[in-house]
Amino acid sequence: MRAKLKEFYSLDFDLNSYWPDQLDNFGFWVRAMVGPEDGEGSESFDIQVCTPEWLKSRYSDDEVLSGRHMLIVFEYDLDKIKNKVSSYCDSCSGKTWQEIAGKLSRIGYWEFEDYIE
């Protein structure tokens, strides 16, 4: 079984018309809807897309951050961002959807992540 990106969007704005004020200083959440390549249905994985400058402006120098559920980019390029997420999804395979979703949850917050035993 292999994962496939089925939808990619933001809950806050239309990604197709969005353009950040600063190309090297922005941060926003996207939702990747991912499901089995050869099946119906999908589940949500939320990803914080941001630049190093945005992180610097948002957090103090004495904080330690985890990069989980975060995609750090150096400039705004929606095609590159979407292609990276799609490529990562394509690379995730496993015997069960649970196994695949565990791999996908490294890049995005899985809607059922809190229920993994």
C-alpha positions, 0 to 999 in steps of 0.5 A: 500500500502506498500514500497519495496526496489527494488535496492540498489547501489552506484553511485560512485563505485561497492558496492559489491567490495567496502571495506573502508580503515578504517572500522570505518571511512568512508562515502559514498552515496547509492541510494535506489530504492523503489517502491510499493510492489505489483507494478512496478516502483520505485523512488530514495532515496539517503542516506549518510552512514557514521560513527561517526569518519567520521563525526568528521573528516569532520565537526568542533566541533562548527557545528550543523548537522541534521541527515536527509538523513543519516544512521550512522553506527559504522563499515562497514557491507554492509549486515547490512546497506542494511538490515536496509534500506530494513527493513525501507522500509518494515515498510512504508505503506500508502494509497497513494505513496505520503504518503509512499514517505514522510515517506521514505524521512526521511531516504533518499533524495527523487528525488521529495522531493522539489516538495512536497506541 
